[in-house]
Amino acid sequence: MMTKTITLEEHSIDNHIDDHVDKEIQDCFSTEVPKCFFVFAGAGSGKTRSLINTLAFLDKERGKSLLMKGKQIAVITYTNAACDEISRRLQYKPLFSVSTIHSFLWDLIKSYQADIKEWVTKSVQKEIEELKQKQLKGHGGKAGEKRAEELKKKTERLAKIETVKKFSYNPNGDNVGYDSLSHSEVVKMSTEFIATEPTMQDILTAKYPILLIDESQDTKKELVDALLIVCEKYKDRFIVGMFGDTMQRIYNDGKDNLANCIPDEWVKPVKVMNHRSANRIVALANSIRSTVDGQKQQARSDAEKGIVRLFIASTSDDKESVEKKVADRMVQDTGDIGWNDDTQYKSLILEHHMAASRFGFADLYMPLNNSGKFDTSLRDGSITELSILSKIVFPLVTAYQSGNDFEVSKIVRKNSPLLDKEAFASESDNQTKMLEKAGNAVESLMHLWKDEKIPSCLEVLKSIRDTGLFKVGSRVDELLTEFSQGENEKVTALRNALSVPFCELEKYSSYVTDNTRFATHQGVKGLEFPRVMVIMDDAQARGFLFSYEKLFGAKAQSDTDVKNKREGKDTSITRTARLFYVACTRAQKSLAVVAYTENMESVKNTALSNGWFSEDEIYIL
């Protein structure tokens, strides 16, 4: 029997198996027959690379003509970090408008204040009526009191709406005040305008004849539905391109069964190569999604073998000790000393509060998380008061304590109203006094750390408010007063959170800026790491949307799961399978999966029967 020798040239050809996809996308922009498209791109397939290549092609072929007509190409992606990266790779060219969903929608509607006022008025009126009906039908107790409080707030807001001259909205922060719009209001309102208002449809298609969406599987379903309507109506002059992977949908506000909702006439190229991960990790990823959609990827011909391991431990075990044992075992099995250093591998946990507990900022995090009022702004560190403390005060304190006078001066000059550039330039006679005042404000702040004391975050805010060192916002005055009955829930939650020592803020800041070994399964989508430890711990997660114990057969399905499965709807198992896929496919070289359970044998048997792991890849600790 003869064996064929694979040449380097054949390897290279094999690794370019997806090159046709970019050509298929480019053909969609034909002026004779323009077509919308959906690019199916699994983990590590180079989805972003194809997006960038498409944009470079459009810049070359149509950039000049579009700009001359005052038009742009819109790119919507999921996070601010992704926006920054795409803009950087596009060299910040004015042809491209790169933004998150919320920023894109607000930029589209913000000039239409009369329409906004009309919509908000009707929306609040509807909410008031629904609350009144619930009060009539509902029981008293705490739920009734909460409804009554909410009814009062909405009634007050309705009365104030009439006086609003201009509504405001911050896509990257928490919005306070009766003239501010919430994130959900902006999404609902703008997508409704796009779906139903011909004028808004004309504005959208005229300004952005081409709209490309990254991570389309997690794009708000309201926006997807609205765009499908516009695509059908304006198919001769409006092209939408979606890049995504339905297996990586991890948020509930994404479109269910997106692939099945794409019109037949759309072009649907598929990328099958995984350029990120070792062979064994790609094989695991394929086996995880085999029960969901049967889609398969192939590893690069030059990919290393790779190692995966499943470690099963008791829920009652000491978690830090278990995970240290896991890391030690991975050193032995891989021969990779990087597992000896916890800064050299990424620990993926199920929820943020698990990180808060393990990394030491739980007292700050939990009041904000439990309030349910901050959501995205809590996860990305954009809450106004926390942002000031973490992005300005923390670096200032660090620089001062390390004796870096140059950095102290730089931070103060850049951020302090006491040294406002225009005021400083115009006050030539008083510049010395202004510098002295700013210096005294810094010293007053740093006095809080005298004799190795650690002030609370509230004490820090009070100092910078009293001295005017930095702008803190009007809400700080409320935070620094005593709790009062009926006050805004956000204020109460923030006061409780900011009562903690400042060192917790430092840890929180490190976490949200990705400077710790911890991240969530959800938060690492799109990222990659040489070594990954996936931690599955339902007991610490406290949620109901995901259940690794159900996925691994350690816990029975609920009646709701059975009902949803029968009706073809999402279940906690299908959601968790997607999450498991996302988490595992972050690994490039080696992967350790840690399962905490009281039903160890079931977890092991399920892992074996599903073909996820072999016997020699499983350790029971």
C-alpha positions as CSV (number, residue, x, y, z in Angstrom):
1,M,0.0,0.0,0.0
2,M,1.4,3.3,-1.0
3,T,1.1,6.4,1.2
4,K,0.9,9.9,-0.2
5,T,3.3,12.5,1.0
6,I,1.7,15.8,1.6
7,T,3.8,18.7,0.3
8,L,4.1,22.1,1.9
9,E,2.4,23.6,-1.1
10,E,-0.7,21.3,-0.6
11,H,-0.7,22.3,3.1
12,S,-0.8,25.9,2.0
13,I,-3.6,25.4,-0.4
14,D,-5.6,23.5,2.2
15,N,-5.2,26.4,4.6
16,H,-6.7,28.8,2.1
17,I,-9.9,26.7,1.6
18,D,-12.0,29.7,2.6
19,D,-10.5,32.3,0.3
20,H,-13.6,32.1,-2.0
21,V,-15.7,33.6,0.7
22,D,-14.2,37.1,0.4
23,K,-14.8,36.9,-3.4
24,E,-18.5,35.9,-2.9
25,I,-18.9,38.8,-0.5
26,Q,-17.4,41.3,-3.0
27,D,-19.6,40.1,-5.8
28,C,-22.6,41.1,-3.6
29,F,-21.7,44.7,-4.2
30,S,-22.2,44.5,-8.0
31,T,-23.9,47.6,-9.2
32,E,-26.0,45.5,-11.6
33,V,-27.3,43.0,-9.1
34,P,-26.6,44.0,-5.5
35,K,-27.4,41.4,-2.9
36,C,-27.5,41.2,0.9
37,F,-25.5,38.4,2.5
38,F,-25.0,36.4,5.7
39,V,-21.5,35.0,6.3
40,F,-21.5,31.9,8.5
41,A,-18.2,32.0,10.3
42,G,-17.4,29.6,13.2
43,A,-15.0,30.2,16.0
44,G,-11.5,31.3,14.9
45,S,-12.5,31.3,11.2
46,G,-11.2,34.8,10.5
47,K,-14.6,36.5,10.6
48,T,-13.2,39.9,11.5
49,R,-10.5,39.5,8.8
50,S,-13.2,39.0,6.2
51,L,-15.0,42.0,7.5
52,I,-11.9,44.1,7.2
53,N,-11.1,42.7,3.8
54,T,-14.6,43.6,2.6
55,L,-14.3,47.2,3.9
56,A,-10.9,47.6,2.3
57,F,-12.4,46.4,-1.0
58,L,-15.3,48.9,-0.7
59,D,-12.9,51.7,0.2
60,K,-10.9,51.0,-3.1
61,E,-13.9,50.4,-5.3
62,R,-16.5,52.8,-4.0
63,G,-15.0,55.0,-1.3
64,K,-14.4,58.1,-3.4
65,S,-17.9,58.2,-5.0
66,L,-19.7,57.5,-1.7
67,L,-17.8,60.3,0.1
68,M,-18.5,62.8,-2.7
69,K,-22.2,62.1,-2.3
70,G,-22.0,62.5,1.5
71,K,-22.6,58.9,2.2
72,Q,-20.8,56.4,4.6
73,I,-20.5,52.7,5.1
74,A,-21.9,51.8,8.5
75,V,-20.3,49.0,10.6
76,I,-22.1,47.8,13.7
77,T,-20.3,45.7,16.2
78,Y,-20.9,44.5,19.8
79,T,-18.5,46.3,22.0
80,N,-16.6,49.6,22.2
81,A,-13.3,47.6,22.2
82,A,-14.3,45.9,19.0
83,C,-15.2,49.4,17.5
84,D,-11.8,50.7,18.5
85,E,-10.0,47.8,16.9
86,I,-11.9,47.9,13.6
87,S,-11.5,51.7,13.4
88,R,-7.8,51.3,14.0
89,R,-7.4,48.7,11.3
90,L,-9.4,50.9,8.9
91,Q,-7.0,53.8,9.8
92,Y,-10.0,55.9,11.0
93,K,-11.0,56.8,7.5
94,P,-14.1,59.0,7.3
95,L,-15.8,56.6,4.8
96,F,-16.6,54.3,7.7
97,S,-18.9,54.9,10.6
98,V,-18.0,52.2,13.2
99,S,-20.2,52.0,16.3
100,T,-22.1,49.8,18.7
101,I,-25.8,49.2,18.2
102,H,-26.8,51.8,20.7
103,S,-24.6,54.5,19.3
104,F,-25.7,53.8,15.8
105,L,-29.4,54.0,16.6
106,W,-29.0,57.1,18.7
107,D,-27.0,58.9,16.0
108,L,-29.8,58.0,13.6
109,I,-32.7,59.5,15.6
110,K,-31.3,62.1,18.0
111,S,-32.1,65.0,15.7
112,Y,-35.8,64.2,15.7
113,Q,-36.6,65.5,19.1
114,A,-40.4,66.0,18.5
115,D,-40.8,62.4,17.4
116,I,-38.8,61.2,20.4
117,K,-41.0,63.2,22.7
118,E,-44.2,61.9,21.2
119,W,-42.9,58.3,21.4
120,V,-41.7,58.6,25.0
121,T,-45.0,60.2,26.1
122,K,-47.0,57.3,24.6
123,S,-44.6,54.7,25.9
124,V,-44.8,56.1,29.5
125,Q,-48.6,56.4,29.3
126,K,-48.8,52.8,28.3
127,E,-46.5,51.7,31.1
128,I,-48.6,53.6,33.6
129,E,-51.8,52.0,32.4
130,E,-50.2,48.5,32.6
131,L,-49.1,49.2,36.1
132,K,-52.5,50.4,37.1
133,Q,-54.1,47.2,35.7
134,K,-51.6,45.1,37.6
135,Q,-52.3,46.9,40.8
136,L,-56.0,46.2,40.4
137,K,-55.5,42.5,39.7
138,G,-52.5,42.0,42.0
139,H,-52.1,41.4,45.7
140,G,-50.5,43.9,48.2
141,G,-47.3,43.2,50.1
142,K,-43.9,44.1,48.8
143,A,-44.8,43.5,45.2
144,G,-47.7,45.9,45.5
145,E,-45.5,48.5,47.2
146,K,-42.9,48.2,44.5
147,R,-45.6,48.7,41.8
148,A,-47.0,51.7,43.6
149,E,-43.5,53.3,43.8
150,E,-42.9,52.6,40.2
151,L,-46.3,54.0,39.3
152,K,-45.4,57.2,41.2
153,K,-42.1,57.6,39.4
154,K,-43.6,57.1,36.0
155,T,-46.4,59.5,36.7
156,E,-43.8,62.1,37.8
157,R,-41.8,61.5,34.7
158,L,-44.8,61.9,32.4
159,A,-45.6,65.3,34.0
160,K,-42.0,66.4,33.4
161,I,-41.7,65.1,29.8
162,E,-43.8,68.1,28.5
163,T,-41.1,70.5,29.8
164,V,-38.2,68.6,28.1
165,K,-36.6,70.7,25.3
166,K,-34.0,68.1,24.4
167,F,-33.7,64.4,25.4
168,S,-30.2,63.1,26.1
169,Y,-28.7,59.7,25.9
170,N,-25.3,58.2,26.7
171,P,-24.7,54.9,24.9
172,N,-21.7,54.1,27.1
173,G,-23.0,55.0,30.5
174,D,-26.0,55.0,32.9
175,N,-28.6,57.6,32.0
176,V,-30.1,59.6,34.8
177,G,-32.7,62.3,34.9
178,Y,-36.2,62.6,33.5
179,D,-34.9,64.0,30.3
180,S,-32.6,61.0,29.7
181,L,-33.5,57.9,27.7
182,S,-32.8,54.4,28.8
183,H,-30.9,51.9,26.6
184,S,-34.1,49.8,26.0
185,E,-36.1,53.0,25.1
186,V,-33.6,53.9,22.4
187,V,-33.6,50.4,20.9
188,K,-37.4,50.1,20.9
189,M,-38.0,53.6,19.6
190,S,-35.4,53.6,16.9
191,T,-36.1,50.1,15.6
192,E,-39.8,51.0,15.5
193,F,-39.0,54.1,13.5
194,I,-36.9,52.1,11.1
195,A,-39.5,49.4,10.6
196,T,-42.6,51.7,10.2
197,E,-41.6,55.2,9.2
198,P,-40.8,55.7,5.5
199,T,-39.0,59.0,6.2
200,M,-36.6,57.2,8.6
201,Q,-36.1,54.4,6.1
202,D,-35.2,57.0,3.5
203,I,-32.7,58.7,5.9
204,L,-31.1,55.4,6.8
205,T,-30.7,54.1,3.2
206,A,-29.5,57.5,1.9
207,K,-26.9,58.0,4.6
208,Y,-25.7,54.4,4.8
209,P,-26.3,52.5,1.5
210,I,-24.1,49.7,2.9
211,L,-24.5,48.4,6.5
212,L,-22.3,45.6,7.8
213,I,-23.1,43.9,11.1
214,D,-20.4,42.0,13.1
215,E,-21.6,39.4,15.7
216,S,-25.0,39.4,14.0
217,Q,-26.2,36.5,16.1
218,D,-26.3,38.7,19.2
219,T,-27.6,41.8,17.4
220,K,-30.9,43.0,19.0
221,K,-33.7,41.0,17.4
222,E,-35.7,44.2,17.0
223,L,-33.0,45.7,14.8
224,V,-32.6,42.6,12.7
225,D,-36.4,42.5,12.1
226,A,-36.5,46.2,11.2
227,L,-33.5,45.8,8.8
228,L,-35.1,42.8,7.0
229,I,-38.1,45.0,6.3
230,V,-36.0,47.8,4.9
231,C,-33.8,45.4,2.8
232,E,-36.9,44.0,1.1
233,K,-38.3,47.5,0.4
234,Y,-35.0,49.0,-0.8
235,K,-33.2,46.0,-2.3
236,D,-32.0,48.0,-5.3
237,R,-30.0,50.5,-3.2
238,F,-29.5,49.2,0.3
239,I,-27.1,46.3,1.1
240,V,-26.9,44.6,4.5
241,G,-24.1,42.2,5.3
242,M,-24.2,40.1,8.4
243,F,-21.2,38.2,9.9
244,G,-21.8,35.7,12.6
245,D,-22.2,32.2,14.0
246,T,-25.5,31.1,15.4
247,M,-23.6,28.7,17.8
248,Q,-22.0,31.7,19.4
249,R,-25.3,33.4,20.3
250,I,-25.1,33.8,24.1
251,Y,-27.5,36.7,24.8
252,N,-31.2,36.4,24.9
253,D,-31.9,39.6,23.1
254,G,-30.4,38.2,19.9
255,K,-32.6,36.8,17.1
256,D,-33.7,33.2,17.6
257,N,-32.9,30.9,14.7
258,L,-31.2,33.7,12.8
259,A,-30.0,31.5,10.0
260,N,-33.5,30.3,9.2
261,C,-34.8,33.9,9.1
262,I,-32.4,35.0,6.4
263,P,-34.3,35.4,3.0
264,D,-33.5,32.8,0.4
265,E,-32.2,35.4,-2.1
266,W,-29.4,36.4,0.3
267,V,-26.0,35.1,-0.5
268,K,-24.8,32.8,2.3
269,P,-21.1,32.0,2.2
270,V,-19.6,29.6,4.8
271,K,-16.1,29.6,6.4
272,V,-15.0,26.2,7.6
273,M,-11.3,26.7,8.6
274,N,-10.4,27.3,12.2
275,H,-7.2,29.3,12.2
276,R,-7.0,29.7,16.0
277,S,-7.0,26.4,17.8
278,A,-5.1,23.2,17.9
279,N,-6.5,20.0,16.4
280,R,-7.8,18.5,19.6
281,I,-9.6,21.7,20.5
282,V,-11.3,22.0,17.1
283,A,-12.4,18.3,17.4
284,L,-13.9,19.1,20.8
285,A,-15.7,22.1,19.4
286,N,-17.1,20.0,16.5
287,S,-18.4,17.4,18.9
288,I,-20.1,20.0,21.1
289,R,-22.0,21.6,18.3
290,S,-22.8,18.2,16.6
291,T,-25.9,17.9,18.7
292,V,-27.0,21.5,17.8
293,D,-26.5,22.2,14.1
294,G,-24.0,19.6,12.8
295,Q,-21.7,22.3,11.4
296,K,-18.0,21.3,11.4
297,Q,-14.7,23.1,11.1
298,Q,-11.2,21.8,10.2
299,A,-8.0,22.8,11.9
300,R,-5.1,24.2,9.9
301,S,-2.8,21.7,8.4
302,D,0.0,23.2,10.4
303,A,-1.9,23.3,13.7
304,E,-0.3,21.5,16.7
305,K,-2.0,18.5,18.3
306,G,-3.2,20.3,21.4
307,I,-4.4,19.0,24.7
308,V,-7.9,19.0,26.4
309,R,-8.6,17.7,29.9
310,L,-11.8,17.5,32.0
311,F,-11.4,17.7,35.8
312,I,-14.4,16.8,38.0
313,A,-14.5,18.0,41.5
314,S,-17.0,18.2,44.4
315,T,-19.0,21.4,44.8
316,S,-18.0,21.5,48.4
317,D,-14.2,21.4,47.6
318,D,-12.1,24.5,48.1
319,K,-12.2,26.1,44.7
320,E,-8.8,27.8,44.8
321,S,-7.1,24.6,45.9
322,V,-8.9,22.6,43.2
323,E,-7.9,25.0,40.4
324,K,-4.3,25.1,41.6
325,K,-4.2,21.3,41.3
326,V,-5.7,21.6,37.8
327,A,-3.0,24.0,36.8
328,D,-0.3,21.8,38.2
329,R,-1.7,18.8,36.4
330,M,-1.8,20.8,33.1
331,V,1.9,21.5,33.5
332,Q,2.6,17.8,33.8
333,D,0.4,16.8,30.9
334,T,1.3,19.6,28.5
335,G,4.9,20.2,29.5
336,D,4.0,23.9,29.3
337,I,5.3,25.9,32.4
338,G,3.0,28.7,31.4
339,W,0.3,26.9,33.5
340,N,2.5,27.5,36.6
341,D,1.8,31.2,36.4
342,D,-1.8,32.3,36.9
343,T,-1.2,35.4,34.8
344,Q,-0.4,33.2,31.8
345,Y,-3.7,31.4,31.5
346,K,-7.3,32.7,31.5
347,S,-9.9,31.4,33.9
348,L,-13.4,31.6,32.4
349,I,-16.2,31.7,35.0
350,L,-19.9,31.7,34.4
351,E,-21.0,35.1,35.9
352,H,-19.4,38.4,36.9
353,H,-20.3,38.1,40.6
354,M,-18.2,34.9,40.7
355,A,-15.2,37.0,39.7
356,A,-16.2,39.6,42.2
357,S,-16.2,37.1,44.9
358,R,-13.0,35.4,43.9
359,F,-11.1,38.6,43.1
360,G,-12.2,40.6,46.1
361,F,-14.7,43.3,44.9
362,A,-18.0,41.6,45.9
363,D,-19.1,44.3,48.3
364,L,-18.9,46.9,45.6
365,Y,-20.3,44.7,42.8
366,M,-23.3,43.1,44.5
367,P,-25.4,46.1,45.4
368,L,-25.1,47.3,41.8
369,N,-25.7,43.9,40.3
370,N,-28.7,43.2,42.6
371,S,-30.4,46.5,41.8
372,G,-30.8,45.4,38.2
373,K,-30.5,49.1,37.1
374,F,-27.0,49.2,35.6
375,D,-26.5,46.0,33.5
376,T,-24.0,46.8,30.7
377,S,-22.5,49.9,32.4
378,L,-21.6,47.7,35.5
379,R,-19.9,45.1,33.3
380,D,-17.8,47.5,31.3
381,G,-17.0,50.1,34.0
382,S,-18.9,53.0,32.5
383,I,-21.0,54.0,35.5
384,T,-20.2,57.7,35.8
385,E,-18.9,57.7,39.4
386,L,-17.0,54.5,39.1
387,S,-15.4,55.6,35.8
388,I,-14.1,58.8,37.4
389,L,-12.6,56.9,40.3
390,S,-11.1,54.1,38.2
391,K,-9.9,56.1,35.1
392,I,-8.7,59.3,36.8
393,V,-8.4,59.0,40.6
394,F,-6.8,55.5,40.7
395,P,-4.0,56.4,38.2
396,L,-3.5,59.7,40.1
397,V,-3.2,57.9,43.5
398,T,-0.8,55.3,42.0
399,A,1.4,58.0,40.4
400,Y,1.5,60.1,43.6
401,Q,2.3,57.1,45.9
402,S,5.1,56.0,43.6
403,G,6.6,59.5,43.5
404,N,5.9,60.1,39.8
405,D,5.3,63.9,39.9
406,F,5.4,64.2,36.1
407,E,2.4,61.7,35.8
408,V,0.5,63.4,38.6
409,S,0.9,66.8,36.9
410,K,-0.1,65.2,33.5
411,I,-3.3,63.7,35.0
412,V,-4.4,66.9,36.8
413,R,-3.7,69.1,33.7
414,K,-5.7,66.8,31.5
415,N,-8.7,66.3,33.7
416,S,-9.0,69.0,36.4
417,P,-11.4,72.0,35.8
418,L,-9.0,73.9,38.2
419,L,-6.5,73.9,35.3
420,D,-8.9,74.3,32.4
421,K,-6.8,75.1,29.3
422,E,-8.7,78.2,28.2
423,A,-9.1,79.6,31.7
424,F,-5.4,78.9,32.4
425,A,-4.3,80.7,29.2
426,S,-6.5,83.7,29.9
427,E,-5.5,84.1,33.5
428,S,-1.9,84.9,33.0
429,D,-1.7,86.9,36.2
430,N,-3.3,84.2,38.3
431,Q,-1.7,81.1,36.9
432,T,0.5,80.6,40.0
433,K,-2.6,80.7,42.2
434,M,-4.5,78.2,39.9
435,L,-1.5,75.8,40.1
436,E,-1.4,76.2,43.9
437,K,-5.1,75.5,44.2
438,A,-4.8,72.4,42.1
439,G,-1.8,71.2,44.1
440,N,-3.7,71.8,47.4
441,A,-6.6,69.8,46.1
442,V,-4.3,66.9,45.2
443,E,-2.7,67.0,48.7
444,S,-6.1,67.1,50.3
445,L,-7.1,64.0,48.4
446,M,-3.9,62.1,49.2
447,H,-4.3,63.0,52.9
448,L,-7.0,60.4,53.0
449,W,-4.3,57.7,52.7
450,K,-2.2,59.2,55.5
451,D,-0.8,56.7,58.0
452,E,-1.6,53.8,55.7
453,K,-5.4,54.4,55.9
454,I,-7.6,53.2,53.1
455,P,-10.5,55.6,52.5
456,S,-13.9,54.6,51.2
457,C,-14.9,55.4,47.6
458,L,-17.4,57.9,49.0
459,E,-14.7,59.7,51.0
460,V,-12.7,60.0,47.8
461,L,-15.7,61.4,45.9
462,K,-16.4,63.9,48.7
463,S,-12.8,65.2,48.6
464,I,-12.7,65.8,44.9
465,R,-16.2,67.4,45.0
466,D,-15.3,69.7,47.8
467,T,-12.0,70.8,46.3
468,G,-13.3,70.9,42.7
469,L,-10.3,68.8,41.7
470,F,-12.4,66.8,39.1
471,K,-16.0,67.0,37.8
472,V,-18.1,64.5,39.6
473,G,-21.6,65.0,38.3
474,S,-24.7,66.2,40.1
475,R,-25.6,62.7,41.4
476,V,-22.7,62.8,43.8
477,D,-24.5,65.3,46.1
478,E,-27.3,62.7,46.5
479,L,-24.8,59.9,47.2
480,L,-23.2,61.9,50.0
481,T,-26.5,62.4,51.8
482,E,-28.3,60.0,54.1
483,F,-30.7,57.5,52.7
484,S,-34.3,58.9,52.3
485,Q,-37.5,57.1,51.7
486,G,-38.5,57.0,48.1
487,E,-35.1,58.0,46.7
488,N,-34.0,56.8,43.3
489,E,-33.0,53.1,43.4
490,K,-29.8,53.8,41.5
491,V,-28.7,56.3,44.1
492,T,-29.3,53.8,46.9
493,A,-27.4,51.0,45.1
494,L,-24.5,53.3,44.3
495,R,-24.2,54.7,47.9
496,N,-24.1,51.1,49.2
497,A,-21.5,50.1,46.6
498,L,-19.3,53.1,47.1
499,S,-19.2,52.7,50.9
500,V,-16.5,50.1,50.4
501,P,-12.7,50.7,50.8
502,F,-11.1,52.2,47.7
503,C,-9.0,49.1,47.2
504,E,-12.1,47.2,46.0
505,L,-12.5,49.8,43.3
506,E,-8.9,49.1,42.2
507,K,-9.7,45.4,41.9
508,Y,-13.0,46.1,40.1
509,S,-11.2,48.4,37.7
510,S,-8.5,45.8,37.0
511,Y,-11.3,43.2,36.2
512,V,-13.3,45.4,33.8
513,T,-10.2,46.4,31.9
514,D,-9.2,42.7,31.5
515,N,-6.1,42.9,33.7
516,T,-6.9,39.8,35.8
517,R,-6.9,36.1,35.0
518,F,-10.7,36.1,35.3
519,A,-13.2,36.7,32.6
520,T,-16.7,35.4,32.0
521,H,-17.7,32.8,29.4
522,Q,-19.8,35.5,27.7
523,G,-17.2,38.3,27.9
524,V,-14.4,36.6,26.0
525,K,-16.3,36.1,22.8
526,G,-14.0,37.1,19.9
527,L,-10.9,36.8,22.1
528,E,-8.2,34.0,22.2
529,F,-5.7,32.8,24.7
530,P,-2.9,30.1,24.6
531,R,-4.1,28.5,27.8
532,V,-7.7,28.4,29.0
533,M,-9.4,27.0,32.2
534,V,-13.1,26.8,31.8
535,I,-14.8,26.7,35.2
536,M,-18.3,25.2,35.4
537,D,-19.9,25.9,38.7
538,D,-23.7,26.2,38.8
539,A,-23.8,26.6,42.5
540,Q,-21.8,29.9,42.3
541,A,-23.6,31.1,39.2
542,R,-27.0,31.3,40.8
543,G,-28.7,31.8,37.5
544,F,-31.4,29.8,35.7
545,L,-30.6,30.6,32.0
546,F,-27.6,28.3,32.0
547,S,-26.9,24.9,33.6
548,Y,-23.8,22.9,33.1
549,E,-25.1,20.2,35.4
550,K,-28.0,19.7,33.0
551,L,-25.8,19.8,30.0
552,F,-23.5,17.1,31.5
553,G,-26.5,15.0,32.8
554,A,-25.9,15.6,36.5
555,K,-29.3,17.3,36.9
556,A,-32.6,16.5,35.4
557,Q,-34.3,18.8,32.9
558,S,-37.0,21.0,34.2
559,D,-40.6,20.8,33.0
560,T,-40.0,24.1,31.2
561,D,-36.9,22.6,29.5
562,V,-39.0,19.7,28.3
563,K,-41.8,21.9,27.1
564,N,-39.5,24.3,25.3
565,K,-37.6,21.4,23.6
566,R,-40.9,20.0,22.4
567,E,-41.9,23.3,21.0
568,G,-38.5,23.8,19.3
569,K,-37.6,26.7,21.6
570,D,-34.4,27.5,23.4
571,T,-33.7,25.5,26.6
572,S,-31.2,25.9,29.4
573,I,-29.3,23.0,27.8
574,T,-29.1,24.5,24.3
575,R,-28.1,27.9,25.8
576,T,-25.4,26.2,27.9
577,A,-24.1,24.2,24.9
578,R,-23.6,27.4,23.0
579,L,-21.8,29.0,26.0
580,F,-19.7,25.9,26.4
581,Y,-18.7,26.1,22.8
582,V,-17.8,29.8,23.0
583,A,-15.7,29.2,26.2
584,C,-13.8,26.2,24.9
585,T,-13.0,27.7,21.5
586,R,-11.1,30.6,23.1
587,A,-8.2,28.2,23.7
588,Q,-5.3,28.1,21.2
589,K,-3.0,25.4,22.6
590,S,-4.4,23.7,25.7
591,L,-7.7,23.6,27.5
592,A,-8.7,22.6,31.0
593,V,-12.4,22.2,31.8
594,V,-13.3,22.1,35.5
595,A,-16.7,20.8,36.5
596,Y,-18.0,21.2,40.1
597,T,-20.8,18.8,40.9
598,E,-22.1,16.3,43.4
599,N,-22.8,13.8,40.7
600,M,-19.4,13.1,39.4
601,E,-20.1,9.8,37.6
602,S,-22.9,11.3,35.6
603,V,-20.7,14.1,34.4
604,K,-18.0,11.7,33.4
605,N,-20.4,9.3,31.6
606,T,-22.0,12.2,29.7
607,A,-18.6,13.5,28.6
608,L,-17.7,10.0,27.4
609,S,-21.0,9.2,25.7
610,N,-21.1,12.5,23.8
611,G,-17.6,12.0,22.6
612,W,-16.4,15.2,24.2
613,F,-13.6,13.6,26.1
614,S,-11.9,10.2,26.2
615,E,-11.2,8.2,29.3
616,D,-7.6,9.2,29.6
617,E,-8.6,12.9,29.3
618,I,-10.8,12.8,32.4
619,Y,-9.6,13.3,36.0
620,I,-11.9,12.9,39.1
621,L,-10.3,15.0,41.9
